[in-house]
């Protein structure tokens, strides 16, 4: 082989290597979402939940509000009570048909409608309660005292409550708030609805699976679940190994685990389409965590580039749209971030 041939082969090999590197970089490059809009919002946006395209549900303390962040318009769901009856809500969720709102209220005020409902039922007015608001007839109904957790799934309500000898997961029809069935389960801090079974979050960060409440199967150790996808095929969680927190995708069919990201800071937030917003540690000069999202339907990670008022935010608070979120900074200032946003008119 003469020198010219060797040179040609060498150059060809170099070109092939460069092309391979470029292809690899292109294929593995993380997409970037430019959150070009951001503006300050009140702290009651922290419990907002997605409502429909370009809008989310929140409470202003007097009423439930649907805010369209694309055009800035808002509308009241149910009556405006004129007084801060809903000022102590720390959790909101919505039925699939948008006719029932499930919320947790920490405190009632003497004389308001929630206080009156508790008095009429002979319930202790000094305790916190989970409530169901019926949008059709603007009525409030308290769930039994002692409910630890409550969740909407479809048009059903599921609660975790403490009994005399065990904890129970109880299923209610959202339209009537009538109990359908109750299942004793091992003591848990949280639960998630899957296909014909429940995932249980234990006090020592293990995930159990049970369908009858009697037999429980350990699925994932050292794991905290964020939520379960709408099709019940996957869950997103945070696993801790050697003090490193990893965002993981949990396959609920074969119980395998897929690592998504390492160095997770704080608690990820979730939208019911299956997307998760989370932050990772950074080695940059200001040490501010960086925002990313992970979509379980496409398995794609996207970097969120924050600008404007929210550029120093470090905490994901609520994911209220596919590319819209409420975030906060270390001083507990809240911001709505996204693209094409319009402030409330």
Order of alpha helices (4+ residues) and beta strands (2+ residues): alpha-beta-beta-beta-beta-beta-beta-beta-beta-alpha-beta-beta-beta-beta-beta-beta-beta-beta-beta-beta-beta-beta-beta-beta-beta-beta-beta-beta-beta-beta-beta
